[in-house]
């Protein structure tokens, strides 16, 4: 008999099974030995997987490919039989402990071990992806902790089960969830990640696959941090002791198993836990930014959009201490007219876009920024400038690069007053803020921003740049920093920072930092910035004014109870228009407009769903003239008058998203990022079906739509310059006029 446990035998193919180690995706993993006494690891394919149509062919192909791969963090494939009654796979044996068992027994891993884990998994995936393969099932069950680092197992034993084939970006999500499991013990809480990993592992868990880093980028990210490797063994003593005991027990079993049919009973193993599902992770990390209930919400406006006369929200006059707006304290106090109030939604439909030009390059862009005449295209090898009207090269290329590029949390480019700004590296220097003249393509200046600061045995400060923005004569770089002590662990919560530079020279002007600066909005004009704080569980967050004219001094503050989903490190989830700051409050269903100078409330507008689902508004954004504010809510995009919050129109998406659910605006689904932008008279927005819409700002009707079915797994980057939108899809750059037909 070949099946372990059947007929009293414990043989699979030519191997004697010694002990069950773990379960992976419905298959079982055993320690085993050859008749010559060599130890191996044998994975016995589960009956459900073995009976799946096409599995055996896929398994055979994956095994043959895996035989050609090698790496210190990959389990080498020795033997397999795809045609056996019970398919099996034999790999080289390494003494170790499954990651899930280690965490279940001994708790989360410390920071040094987490960094080794992340680096090893990334290097293993880099080998697979370079060979055109994917793992498809990386999890705490398919990772073995060994004295030499993590080892990835279960190659070729996972794959589609009625759904789409896994991709490298799926592997990166699985890497992120695996490291998060090791850091938190299973809860989808990125606060459990140490400061040195929070950004990059959080990036692996971005909802949009194109925003996730590649395996090579993750390895390079960790390398560039240049943090000390853990002294001695990388694993905690309790884990190594457990590993030694398991190895000793296995040695005893091997010695007692002298041949076939010994009746050895594999020792019990903890059942593989359910872990954290991908859906649970996405919903937990997005903080509920999406509409709850699984469907798009039809909006009704239930707030009183009339201006608040004089004074601050809840205050008695201009000098009163700011108080929470009334609807923040008690959303039920808002008026609740009939759900039929407000404009009827217009379902978006329109012709396919007509391209102005399209060009194919040699390297995929990582960042885009544009004026009405020039497009700056940044890759991981160079920066080039294209003519906005024709797509031809405008100036000689430069050696500045940005390998990680634009993501949901990072936007490393800006343009203002004839100058492009870029957070970049060169072959000789890293961590640069550079300015380029849009008329010549030449560098005006470059300033190096230290990524790590330390000295004299003091704790190390690590800076991460999130985005760059420009207002008047000042360039701002916003991001986060963490402090690491000599024991290589975080000594403080994540702290945000703002650094101000002269737009003319690049000279540093001032900087501020604090745990109350976790999300910063830089308006295009004026000297007042808006910052939101991080929110501890069930405690209020706040928005506060940062006075750039007073070198970053804190100004007025407004508390927003239980608005935690809206206050997160990264791209600002707030908006500025016509002298007002706008932000979400209440239960995330109310938009507040306050005076940028005083913090006094001008108006608020509450949204609710006609279907009864709770709604959470996404990141609001404003038209170029500031007269209109656009609010994404699930499948709806509402246009409000900035002056008083009066609804002007509602545009609605129809159909399904890429994953089969309701199609929604990315600006409502993302927890950050530029997924909606405006030209003078057009609103551009992307959706979860990977379509870019051009919407008439006056009517809410679609001018055109653009999609790229040729690059479904890559998606596209895009930006607006003048009256054109520029789209990068893998190697192809495309320009479309706002009024194209």
Secondary structure per residue as TSV (DSSP state, phi and psi in degrees):
chain	resnum	aa	ss	phi	psi
A	1	X	-	360.0	141.1
A	2	X	-	-96.3	-26.6
A	3	X	S	-79.1	129.7
A	4	X	T	-61.7	134.0
A	5	X	T	89.9	-11.7
A	6	X	G	-89.6	133.3
A	7	X	G	64.6	20.4
A	8	X	G	78.1	4.1
A	9	X	-	-104.4	159.2
A	10	X	-	-135.3	58.3
A	11	X	E	-119.7	145.5
A	12	X	E	-137.4	118.3
A	13	X	T	55.9	-133.3
A	14	X	T	-90.1	15.4
A	15	X	E	-115.8	142.3
A	16	X	E	-94.1	125.3
A	17	X	E	-81.1	131.9
A	18	X	E	-102.8	-34.2
A	19	X	E	-175.0	140.4
A	20	X	E	-78.0	129.0
A	21	X	E	-101.6	-41.3
A	22	X	E	-166.4	178.4
A	23	X	E	-125.5	136.4
A	24	X	E	-133.3	112.8
A	25	X	T	54.9	39.4
A	26	X	T	86.8	-6.2
A	27	X	E	-102.5	162.6
A	28	X	E	-116.8	142.4
A	29	X	E	-112.7	129.2
A	30	X	E	-125.5	147.0
A	31	X	E	-80.0	141.0
A	32	X	E	-147.1	171.8
A	33	X	E	-138.9	150.1
A	34	X	-	-80.0	169.7
A	35	X	T	-66.2	-16.9
A	36	X	T	-89.8	0.7
A	37	X	S	93.8	4.5
A	38	X	-	-81.7	136.2
A	39	X	E	-81.8	139.5
A	40	X	E	-140.2	170.0
A	41	X	E	-112.6	128.5
A	42	X	E	-118.9	127.9
A	43	X	E	-105.7	122.8
A	44	X	E	-100.0	118.7
A	45	X	-	-66.7	134.2
A	46	X	-	-66.0	150.5
A	47	X	H	-61.4	-36.3
A	48	X	H	-63.1	-43.7
A	49	X	H	-69.1	-40.6
A	50	X	H	-63.8	-31.1
A	51	X	T	-85.0	-5.7
A	52	X	S	-68.2	132.8
A	53	X	T	-58.1	131.9
A	54	X	T	83.8	-6.9
A	55	X	H	-64.2	-45.4
A	56	X	H	-63.2	-39.8
A	57	X	H	-64.4	-43.6
A	58	X	H	-65.6	-40.6
A	59	X	H	-61.4	-44.4
A	60	X	H	-62.2	-43.5
A	61	X	H	-64.7	-43.3
A	62	X	H	-65.5	-39.2
A	63	X	H	-64.3	-44.2
A	64	X	H	-61.9	-39.2
A	65	X	H	-67.8	-40.2
A	66	X	H	-65.9	-28.6
A	67	X	H	-62.4	-26.3
A	68	X	T	-88.7	-6.7
A	69	X	-	-97.5	147.5
A	70	X	-	-148.9	149.5
A	71	X	-	178.6	153.5
A	72	X	T	-65.8	-16.2
A	73	X	T	-112.6	11.2
A	74	X	B	-111.0	136.3
A	75	X	-	-74.6	120.1
A	76	X	-	-68.6	135.4
A	77	X	E	-82.2	127.2
A	78	X	E	-105.9	-37.7
A	79	X	E	-163.6	158.7
A	80	X	E	-166.5	160.2
A	81	X	E	-143.6	102.8
A	82	X	S	-79.7	-16.1
A	83	X	S	-102.0	-2.0
A	84	X	S	-65.8	156.6
A	85	X	S	-52.8	-37.4
A	86	X	S	-120.5	104.1
A	87	X	-	-60.1	147.8
A	88	X	E	-146.6	162.8
A	89	X	E	-138.1	131.5
A	90	X	E	-112.2	130.7
A	91	X	E	-127.1	164.4
A	92	X	E	-59.3	141.1
A	93	X	-	-85.0	136.2
A	94	X	-	-135.1	129.3
A	95	X	-	-63.7	127.1
A	96	X	E	-173.2	-175.3
A	97	X	E	-132.4	130.6
A	98	X	E	-57.1	140.5
A	99	X	H	-57.7	-42.8
A	100	X	H	-60.3	-44.0
A	101	X	H	-64.3	-39.8
A	102	X	H	-62.4	-44.1
A	103	X	H	-72.4	-40.6
A	104	X	H	-61.2	-37.1
A	105	X	H	-84.9	-36.0
A	106	X	H	-122.3	2.6
A	107	X	-	86.2	179.8
A	108	X	S	-58.7	151.0
A	109	X	-	-79.5	149.5
A	110	X	-	-73.8	169.4
A	111	X	H	-56.8	-47.1
A	112	X	H	-57.8	-41.8
A	113	X	H	-67.2	-37.1
A	114	X	H	-63.7	-37.6
A	115	X	H	-68.0	-40.8
A	116	X	H	-64.3	-40.7
A	117	X	H	-61.2	-49.8
A	118	X	H	-61.9	-42.8
A	119	X	H	-65.4	-44.5
A	120	X	H	-64.5	-43.1
A	121	X	H	-64.5	-40.5
A	122	X	H	-63.9	-40.6
A	123	X	H	-66.5	-37.0
A	124	X	H	-64.6	-45.5
A	125	X	H	-66.6	-33.8
A	126	X	H	-60.4	-39.4
A	127	X	H	-64.2	-45.7
A	128	X	H	-63.1	-47.8
A	129	X	H	-67.3	-35.2
A	130	X	H	-64.2	-27.2
A	131	X	T	-90.2	5.9
A	132	X	T	79.1	18.2
A	133	X	-	-113.0	162.4
A	134	X	-	-129.6	159.1
A	135	X	-	-85.0	-52.7
A	136	X	S	82.9	-6.6
A	137	X	-	-151.5	31.2
A	138	X	-	-64.5	130.0
A	139	X	S	-162.8	171.6
A	140	X	T	-58.6	-18.1
A	141	X	T	-86.7	-22.3
A	142	X	S	-103.2	14.6
A	143	X	E	-117.9	125.0
A	144	X	E	-105.9	127.9
A	145	X	E	-88.1	122.4
A	146	X	E	-124.6	170.8
A	147	X	T	-64.5	-23.6
A	148	X	T	-96.4	3.4
A	149	X	E	126.6	-178.8
A	150	X	E	-73.4	152.9
A	151	X	E	-129.8	126.4
A	152	X	E	-88.2	127.8
A	153	X	-	-118.6	-172.4
A	154	X	-	63.4	30.6
A	155	X	T	-64.7	134.6
A	156	X	T	76.9	6.4
A	157	X	S	-107.1	10.7
A	158	X	-	-131.6	174.4
A	159	X	-	157.2	-169.0
A	160	X	-	-66.1	136.3
A	161	X	S	-124.1	64.3
A	162	X	S	93.2	-9.6
A	163	X	S	-111.0	-172.8
A	164	X	-	-68.9	154.8
A	165	X	-	-64.4	142.8
A	166	X	-	-66.6	155.6
A	167	X	-	-125.0	169.2
A	168	X	H	-57.0	-33.7
A	169	X	H	-68.7	-30.5
A	170	X	H	-65.3	-40.6
A	171	X	H	-58.9	-39.9
A	172	X	H	-69.4	-36.2
A	173	X	H	-61.5	-44.5
A	174	X	H	-64.1	-36.4
A	175	X	H	-61.1	-46.7
A	176	X	H	-61.0	-44.3
A	177	X	H	-68.6	-31.0
A	178	X	H	-68.6	-45.0
A	179	X	H	-65.7	-39.9
A	180	X	H	-62.6	-39.2
A	181	X	H	-59.4	-44.7
A	182	X	H	-66.5	-27.5
A	183	X	H	-85.1	-29.0
A	184	X	H	-115.1	-13.8
A	185	X	S	83.6	8.4
A	186	X	S	125.4	-16.1
A	187	X	-	-81.0	140.1
A	188	X	-	-80.6	65.5
A	189	X	-	-126.3	104.2
A	190	X	G	-68.3	-12.4
A	191	X	G	-64.2	-19.4
A	192	X	G	-73.7	-17.3
A	193	X	S	-74.1	140.6
A	194	X	-	-67.3	160.4
A	195	X	H	-57.3	-35.2
A	196	X	H	-71.7	-13.6
A	197	X	H	-117.5	-11.2
A	198	X	H	-60.5	-43.0
A	199	X	H	-68.6	-48.7
A	200	X	H	-75.9	-38.1
A	201	X	H	-72.4	-37.1
A	202	X	H	-60.0	-35.9
A	203	X	H	-64.0	-34.3
A	204	X	H	-62.7	-24.5
A	205	X	T	-99.3	11.0
A	206	X	-	-57.6	141.0
A	207	X	S	-60.4	-37.0
A	208	X	S	-88.5	117.2
A	209	X	G	-52.4	-40.1
A	210	X	G	-63.3	-19.4
A	211	X	G	-82.2	-10.4
A	212	X	S	-79.3	146.2
A	213	X	-	-69.3	158.1
A	214	X	-	-81.4	168.2
A	215	X	H	-61.8	-41.2
A	216	X	H	-64.1	-38.4
A	217	X	H	-66.5	-37.3
A	218	X	H	-64.4	-43.6
A	219	X	H	-60.2	-44.4
A	220	X	H	-67.5	-36.7
A	221	X	H	-59.1	-46.7
A	222	X	H	-68.1	-37.2
A	223	X	H	-64.2	-41.6
A	224	X	H	-70.9	-20.5
A	225	X	H	-65.9	-27.5
A	226	X	-	54.4	41.8
A	227	X	-	-88.7	151.7
A	228	X	-	-65.1	143.2
A	229	X	-	-73.4	152.0
A	230	X	-	-62.2	139.6
A	231	X	S	-77.9	137.7
A	232	X	S	71.8	-148.6
A	233	X	-	-67.4	141.9
A	234	X	S	-78.5	-15.6
A	235	X	S	-100.5	151.8
A	236	X	-	-61.2	150.8
A	237	X	H	-55.9	-38.4
A	238	X	H	-62.8	-36.3
A	239	X	H	-71.3	-43.9
A	240	X	H	-65.0	-35.0
A	241	X	H	-65.5	-42.5
A	242	X	H	-63.1	-39.8
A	243	X	H	-63.0	-42.5
A	244	X	H	-64.3	-40.9
A	245	X	H	-64.7	-41.6
A	246	X	H	-64.8	-38.9
A	247	X	H	-67.1	-40.3
A	248	X	H	-63.7	-42.2
A	249	X	H	-64.0	-37.3
A	250	X	H	-66.4	-39.0
A	251	X	H	-61.8	-40.2
A	252	X	H	-65.5	-41.1
A	253	X	H	-64.4	-39.0
A	254	X	H	-64.9	-40.3
A	255	X	H	-67.0	-32.5
A	256	X	H	-82.5	-14.0
A	257	X	-	-95.6	81.8
A	258	X	-	-78.1	-10.6
A	259	X	S	179.0	-160.6
A	260	X	T	-69.3	153.0
A	261	X	T	59.4	37.2
A	262	X	-	-78.1	-11.7
A	263	X	-	78.1	16.1
A	264	X	-	-62.6	127.6
A	265	X	-	-95.9	119.0
A	266	X	-	-56.2	133.8
A	267	X	-	-64.2	151.4
A	268	X	-	-68.1	156.5
A	269	X	-	-135.8	149.5
A	270	X	-	-57.9	133.9
A	271	X	-	-62.5	140.0
A	272	X	-	-61.5	124.1
A	273	X	-	-69.6	162.6
A	274	X	-	-69.7	-23.3
A	275	X	-	68.1	-152.8
A	276	X	-	-116.9	121.6
A	277	X	-	-70.1	158.7
A	278	X	H	-61.7	-40.5
A	279	X	H	-63.8	-44.2
A	280	X	H	-62.1	-39.9
A	281	X	H	-62.4	-47.6
A	282	X	H	-62.5	-43.0
A	283	X	H	-68.8	-38.6
A	284	X	H	-66.5	-42.0
A	285	X	H	-74.3	-33.3
A	286	X	H	-74.5	-9.3
A	287	X	T	66.3	23.4
A	288	X	T	80.6	18.7
A	289	X	-	-66.4	-23.3
A	290	X	S	-82.6	162.6
A	291	X	-	-67.0	131.4
A	292	X	T	-82.1	155.6
A	293	X	T	102.9	-9.1
A	294	X	S	84.6	-1.7
A	295	X	S	-128.9	160.6
A	296	X	-	-70.4	149.4
A	297	X	-	-101.4	135.8
A	298	X	-	-85.2	125.4
A	299	X	E	-86.2	145.0
A	300	X	E	-126.9	142.1
A	301	X	E	-95.1	119.9
A	302	X	-	-120.6	3.0
A	303	X	S	-88.8	167.4
A	304	X	-	-93.5	106.7
A	305	X	-	-79.6	3.7
A	306	X	S	-70.1	145.7
A	307	X	-	-61.6	148.8
A	308	X	-	-86.4	121.0
A	309	X	-	-72.8	121.9
A	310	X	S	55.7	149.6
A	311	X	S	74.7	177.8
A	312	X	S	-83.3	170.0
A	313	X	T	-63.6	116.1
A	314	X	T	80.0	0.3
A	315	X	-	-100.8	176.7
A	316	X	S	-104.0	-4.3
A	317	X	S	174.4	-179.2
A	318	X	T	-60.6	-24.4
A	319	X	T	-97.2	-0.7
A	320	X	S	-70.0	149.6
A	321	X	-	-66.0	132.8
A	322	X	-	-62.6	136.9
A	323	X	-	-119.7	159.9
A	324	X	-	-58.8	139.2
A	325	X	-	-56.7	150.6
A	326	X	H	-53.1	-43.6
A	327	X	H	-73.2	-18.6
A	328	X	H	-71.9	-40.4
A	329	X	H	-70.7	-37.8
A	330	X	-	-151.4	89.8
A	331	X	G	-54.9	-26.2
A	332	X	G	-67.6	-15.1
A	333	X	G	-74.2	-14.1
A	334	X	S	-70.7	150.3
A	335	X	-	-64.2	149.2
A	336	X	-	-131.7	74.1
A	337	X	-	-70.0	-179.5
A	338	X	-	-58.0	142.7
A	339	X	T	-58.5	-12.8
A	340	X	T	-83.1	-6.2
A	341	X	-	-65.0	154.0
A	342	X	S	91.7	169.1
A	343	X	-	-69.2	147.8
A	344	X	-	-70.9	141.7
A	345	X	E	-71.7	141.3
A	346	X	E	-102.0	120.1
A	347	X	E	-72.1	127.0
A	348	X	-	-72.3	127.2
A	349	X	-	-153.7	141.4
A	350	X	-	-170.0	168.8
A	351	X	-	-73.5	162.1
A	352	X	B	-66.2	145.0
A	353	X	-	-66.1	148.5
A	354	X	-	-100.9	121.9
A	355	X	E	-74.6	137.1
A	356	X	E	-77.4	-40.7
A	357	X	E	-162.6	163.3
A	358	X	E	-147.2	135.4
A	359	X	E	-134.5	146.5
A	360	X	E	-109.4	127.2
A	361	X	-	-106.3	-176.0
A	362	X	S	-94.9	-19.3
A	363	X	S	-134.9	142.5
A	364	X	-	-73.5	129.5
A	365	X	-	-62.9	144.0
A	366	X	S	-105.5	-25.3
A	367	X	E	-143.9	150.1
A	368	X	E	-134.5	143.8
A	369	X	E	-149.7	146.4
A	370	X	E	-145.0	149.2
A	371	X	-	-107.7	-170.0
A	372	X	S	-76.2	-11.3
A	373	X	S	-118.5	-26.1
A	374	X	E	-134.9	142.7
A	375	X	E	-114.0	122.9
A	376	X	E	-91.0	121.4
A	377	X	E	-115.5	118.0
A	378	X	E	-109.5	133.8
A	379	X	-	-124.2	-172.8
A	380	X	S	-85.7	7.3
A	381	X	S	-124.3	-24.2
A	382	X	-	-169.3	171.8
A	383	X	E	-121.2	129.8
A	384	X	E	-128.2	165.7
A	385	X	E	-129.6	125.3
A	386	X	E	-110.8	150.8
A	387	X	E	-70.9	124.8
A	388	X	T	-64.4	-28.6
A	389	X	T	-82.5	-29.8
A	390	X	T	-121.9	-21.9
A	391	X	-	83.4	2.0
A	392	X	-	-81.3	160.3
A	393	X	E	-63.9	132.1
A	394	X	E	-99.1	-42.1
A	395	X	E	-136.2	163.3
A	396	X	E	-61.2	147.1
A	397	X	E	-71.4	161.1
A	398	X	E	-119.9	160.7
A	399	X	S	-91.1	16.6
A	400	X	-	-82.0	139.9
A	401	X	B	-136.3	161.2
A	402	X	-	-139.8	103.5
A	403	X	S	-71.9	-34.8
A	404	X	S	-88.7	-28.1
A	405	X	-	71.1	-165.6
A	406	X	-	-80.1	131.3
A	407	X	-	-137.3	-175.6
A	408	X	S	-60.9	-29.3
A	409	X	S	-103.6	-11.8
A	410	X	-	-129.3	137.7
A	411	X	B	-140.9	90.8
A	412	X	-	-88.0	17.4
A	413	X	E	-130.1	157.4
A	414	X	E	-156.4	160.0
A	415	X	E	-141.0	136.9
A	416	X	E	-163.1	135.6
A	417	X	T	51.4	46.4
A	418	X	T	79.4	15.3
A	419	X	E	-134.3	133.2
A	420	X	E	-93.7	142.5
A	421	X	E	-122.9	141.9
A	422	X	E	-147.4	130.8
A	423	X	E	-84.5	120.2
A	424	X	E	-153.5	176.9
A	425	X	B	-129.1	160.9
A	426	X	-	-125.8	172.6
A	427	X	S	-59.1	-22.5
A	428	X	S	-105.2	-21.8
A	429	X	-	-139.2	152.0
A	430	X	-	-126.4	163.0
A	431	X	S	69.5	45.0
A	432	X	E	-100.1	146.3
A	433	X	E	-109.6	118.4
A	434	X	E	-122.6	150.5
A	435	X	E	-121.8	134.8
A	436	X	E	-124.8	133.4
A	437	X	E	-71.2	121.4
A	438	X	T	-70.5	-15.3
A	439	X	T	-87.1	-20.9
A	440	X	T	-127.4	-17.2
A	441	X	-	76.8	6.4
A	442	X	-	-92.3	150.6
A	443	X	E	-71.5	130.6
A	444	X	E	-86.4	-41.5
A	445	X	E	-166.3	163.0
A	446	X	E	-144.2	132.1
A	447	X	E	-120.5	129.6
A	448	X	E	-87.0	126.4
A	449	X	-	-105.5	118.7
A	450	X	-	-60.4	129.9
A	451	X	S	-86.7	-26.7
A	452	X	E	-134.9	130.4
A	453	X	E	-122.2	128.5
A	454	X	-	-158.2	171.1
A	455	X	-	163.0	145.8
A	456	X	T	61.8	28.9
A	457	X	T	76.2	5.6
A	458	X	-	-79.3	161.3
A	459	X	-	-55.8	149.9
A	460	X	E	-90.5	131.5
A	461	X	E	-101.3	124.8
A	462	X	E	-111.5	122.9
A	463	X	E	-103.1	139.8
A	464	X	E	-128.4	123.8
A	465	X	E	-85.3	127.7
A	466	X	E	-94.5	-48.0
A	467	X	E	-161.6	165.3
A	468	X	E	-118.6	142.9
A	469	X	E	-145.9	158.5
A	470	X	E	-129.0	137.3
A	471	X	E	-142.2	114.4
A	472	X	T	62.9	-125.7
A	473	X	T	-95.4	15.4
A	474	X	E	-125.5	137.4
A	475	X	E	-106.9	133.3
A	476	X	E	-115.9	135.9
A	477	X	E	-115.4	124.4
A	478	X	E	-116.8	149.6
A	479	X	E	-178.7	-156.7
A	480	X	E	-130.2	159.9
A	481	X	E	-139.3	153.1
A	482	X	E	-132.2	150.8
A	483	X	E	-109.7	124.9
A	484	X	E	-112.0	130.3
A	485	X	-	-88.8	-178.2
A	486	X	T	-64.4	-18.9
A	487	X	T	-87.1	5.9
A	488	X	S	71.7	32.1
A	489	X	S	-128.8	154.8
A	490	X	B	-70.8	132.2
A	491	X	-	-106.3	1.7
A	492	X	S	-154.8	159.2
A	493	X	-	-67.0	164.4
A	494	X	-	-58.7	133.9
A	495	X	E	-118.5	134.7
A	496	X	E	-90.4	160.4
A	497	X	E	-143.5	158.5
A	498	X	E	-129.7	128.7
A	499	X	E	-120.4	130.8
A	500	X	E	-109.7	136.8
A	501	X	E	-131.5	152.2
A	502	X	E	-69.8	127.9
A	503	X	T	-67.7	-23.8
A	504	X	T	-82.4	-36.3
A	505	X	T	-123.5	-16.9
A	506	X	-	82.5	2.4
A	507	X	-	-68.9	136.1
A	508	X	E	-66.0	135.8
A	509	X	E	-105.9	-50.6
A	510	X	E	-165.2	167.1
A	511	X	E	-149.5	148.9
A	512	X	E	-136.0	157.3
A	513	X	E	-150.0	164.0
A	514	X	E	163.6	159.5
A	515	X	T	-71.7	-10.1
A	516	X	T	-89.9	4.3
A	517	X	-	-119.9	82.2
A	518	X	S	-114.5	2.0
A	519	X	E	-168.0	113.2
A	520	X	E	-121.7	132.2
A	521	X	E	-106.3	126.6
A	522	X	E	-109.6	105.9
A	523	X	-	-65.5	156.9
A	524	X	S	-70.0	-17.6
A	525	X	S	-137.4	163.9
A	526	X	S	86.6	176.2
A	527	X	S	-116.3	13.8
A	528	X	E	-109.8	125.9
A	529	X	E	-106.2	163.8
A	530	X	E	-124.4	131.8
A	531	X	E	-123.8	143.8
A	532	X	E	-114.5	154.1
A	533	X	-	-98.2	161.5
A	534	X	-	-72.8	153.7
A	535	X	-	-120.5	114.2
A	536	X	-	-64.5	161.1
A	537	X	T	-56.1	128.7
A	538	X	T	59.4	23.3
A	539	X	S	-119.2	152.7
A	540	X	-	-71.9	144.1
A	541	X	E	-92.0	-173.1
A	542	X	E	-157.6	156.0
A	543	X	E	-109.3	145.3
A	544	X	E	-145.8	150.4
A	545	X	E	-84.9	136.0
A	546	X	E	-109.4	120.6
A	547	X	E	-90.7	102.0
A	548	X	G	-68.2	-27.3
A	549	X	G	-67.8	-17.6
A	550	X	G	-114.9	36.5
A	551	X	T	55.5	42.7
A	552	X	T	85.3	17.1
A	553	X	E	-64.8	144.3
A	554	X	E	-72.2	141.8
A	555	X	E	-114.6	-141.1
A	556	X	E	-63.5	156.9
A	557	X	E	-132.8	144.5
A	558	X	E	-130.6	124.1
A	559	X	E	-80.3	142.3
A	560	X	E	-129.2	89.6
A	561	X	T	-58.8	136.4
A	562	X	T	54.1	33.5
A	563	X	-	-98.7	29.6
A	564	X	G	-55.3	-35.3
A	565	X	G	-62.9	-21.0
A	566	X	G	-95.4	-6.0
A	567	X	-	-117.1	95.6
A	568	X	-	-139.8	152.2
A	569	X	S	-65.6	133.7
A	570	X	B	136.9	-149.9
A	571	X	S	-66.2	141.1
A	572	X	-	-64.0	134.9
A	573	X	-	-102.9	34.2
A	574	X	-	-128.1	176.0
A	575	X	E	-146.7	150.9
A	576	X	E	-125.7	136.2
A	577	X	E	-158.7	127.9
A	578	X	T	50.2	46.8
A	579	X	T	81.3	7.1
A	580	X	E	-117.8	143.1
A	581	X	E	-98.0	138.1
A	582	X	E	-124.5	139.4
A	583	X	E	-156.7	163.1
A	584	X	E	-91.6	149.6
A	585	X	E	-150.9	-157.1
A	586	X	T	61.0	-130.0
A	587	X	T	-95.7	24.8
A	588	X	T	87.1	7.8
A	589	X	T	-108.5	3.9
A	590	X	E	-125.6	131.4
A	591	X	E	-98.8	127.6
A	592	X	E	-111.2	141.3
A	593	X	E	-119.3	122.5
A	594	X	E	-126.1	153.5
A	595	X	E	-65.1	128.3
A	596	X	T	-64.3	-27.9
A	597	X	T	-83.5	-35.3
A	598	X	T	-116.1	-20.2
A	599	X	-	82.0	2.5
A	600	X	-	-74.2	139.0
A	601	X	E	-71.6	135.3
A	602	X	E	-100.3	-41.5
A	603	X	E	-166.4	165.9
A	604	X	E	-142.4	153.0
A	605	X	E	-136.1	123.7
A	606	X	E	-102.6	142.4
A	607	X	E	-113.9	143.3
A	608	X	E	-141.5	163.9
A	609	X	E	-95.2	135.3
A	610	X	T	-65.9	-23.0
A	611	X	T	-87.7	-3.5
A	612	X	S	92.9	-8.0
A	613	X	-	-68.7	149.7
A	614	X	-	-74.6	138.9
A	615	X	-	-111.0	150.6
A	616	X	-	-131.7	117.7
A	617	X	-	-72.9	151.5
A	618	X	-	-90.6	-154.3
A	619	X	-	-78.8	115.6
A	620	X	-	-71.8	157.1
A	621	X	E	-149.5	160.0
A	622	X	E	-119.6	155.3
A	623	X	-	-69.7	164.7
A	624	X	T	-62.2	-32.0
A	625	X	T	-86.4	-4.7
A	626	X	S	77.2	0.0
A	627	X	S	-78.4	-20.4
A	628	X	E	-130.9	139.4
A	629	X	E	-114.6	135.2
A	630	X	E	-109.5	131.5
A	631	X	E	-122.6	112.9
A	632	X	E	-84.3	132.8
A	633	X	E	-138.9	95.8
A	634	X	T	63.3	-118.9
A	635	X	T	-87.7	-0.9
A	636	X	E	-110.5	146.7
A	637	X	E	-125.6	115.3
A	638	X	E	-103.6	137.0
A	639	X	E	-103.3	124.1
A	640	X	E	-118.9	145.6
A	641	X	E	-70.7	126.6
A	642	X	T	-62.0	-33.1
A	643	X	T	-62.6	-39.8
A	644	X	T	-142.4	3.3
A	645	X	-	81.2	8.7
A	646	X	-	-66.0	129.7
A	647	X	E	-66.4	135.5
A	648	X	E	-104.9	-45.3
A	649	X	E	-161.1	162.6
A	650	X	E	-131.6	123.4
A	651	X	E	-102.8	140.2
A	652	X	E	-127.3	136.5
A	653	X	-	-83.3	150.6
A	654	X	-	-123.7	164.2
A	655	X	S	84.9	-165.8
A	656	X	B	-107.3	157.0
A	657	X	-	-78.9	-179.3
A	658	X	T	-61.3	-31.5
A	659	X	T	-95.4	2.2
A	660	X	S	103.4	-12.5
A	661	X	S	-81.4	-169.8
A	662	X	B	-65.9	139.3
A	663	X	-	-70.6	133.9
A	664	X	-	-137.1	157.7
A	665	X	B	-70.8	134.1
A	666	X	H	-61.3	-29.9
A	667	X	H	-65.1	-22.6
A	668	X	H	-91.2	-23.2
A	669	X	H	-89.3	-35.1
A	670	X	-	-75.8	150.6
A	671	X	S	-86.3	-6.2
A	672	X	S	-171.8	-178.2
A	673	X	S	105.6	158.1
A	674	X	-	-91.4	87.2
A	675	X	-	-110.0	10.4
A	676	X	E	-151.0	136.2
A	677	X	E	-145.1	165.9
A	678	X	E	-129.1	148.6
A	679	X	-	-106.0	-165.7
A	680	X	S	-61.3	-36.6
A	681	X	S	-136.4	16.1
A	682	X	E	-136.3	139.4
A	683	X	E	-103.5	126.4
A	684	X	E	-109.3	131.9
A	685	X	E	-149.9	143.9
A	686	X	E	-101.9	159.3
A	687	X	B	-126.8	177.5
A	688	X	T	-79.4	-0.1
A	689	X	T	-95.9	11.8
A	690	X	S	61.3	46.1
A	691	X	E	-119.4	139.6
A	692	X	E	-102.2	124.5
A	693	X	E	-106.8	140.4
A	694	X	E	-108.5	116.5
A	695	X	E	-117.2	131.6
A	696	X	E	-62.7	119.8
A	697	X	T	-65.3	-23.7
A	698	X	T	-83.3	-32.0
A	699	X	T	-117.9	-21.9
A	700	X	-	84.0	6.0
A	701	X	-	-91.7	147.2
A	702	X	E	-74.5	133.3
A	703	X	E	-81.8	-45.1
A	704	X	E	-163.3	171.2
A	705	X	E	-136.7	151.9
A	706	X	E	-134.0	132.5
A	707	X	E	-139.0	163.6
A	708	X	-	-133.1	80.7
A	709	X	G	-64.3	-15.0
A	710	X	G	-74.6	-15.7
A	711	X	G	-129.3	59.5
A	712	X	T	-66.1	-29.1
A	713	X	T	-91.5	-12.2
A	714	X	T	-98.7	-35.7
A	715	X	-	69.9	-161.1
A	716	X	-	-148.2	155.1
A	717	X	E	-95.9	154.3
A	718	X	E	-157.0	157.7
A	719	X	E	-153.9	164.6
A	720	X	E	-114.7	134.7
A	721	X	E	-138.3	117.8
A	722	X	T	62.5	-128.1
A	723	X	T	-105.1	25.8
A	724	X	E	-125.5	153.4
A	725	X	E	-114.6	139.3
A	726	X	E	-117.4	129.1
A	727	X	E	-121.8	130.7
A	728	X	E	-112.6	118.2
A	729	X	E	-122.3	101.9
A	730	X	T	56.6	-112.9
A	731	X	T	-93.6	-3.3
A	732	X	E	-103.3	130.6
A	733	X	E	-106.4	134.0
A	734	X	E	-132.8	141.0
A	735	X	E	-116.9	139.3
A	736	X	E	-135.6	131.2
A	737	X	E	-75.4	146.8
A	738	X	T	-56.7	-35.5
A	739	X	T	-103.1	21.6
A	740	X	-	-62.8	145.0
A	741	X	-	-127.7	360.0
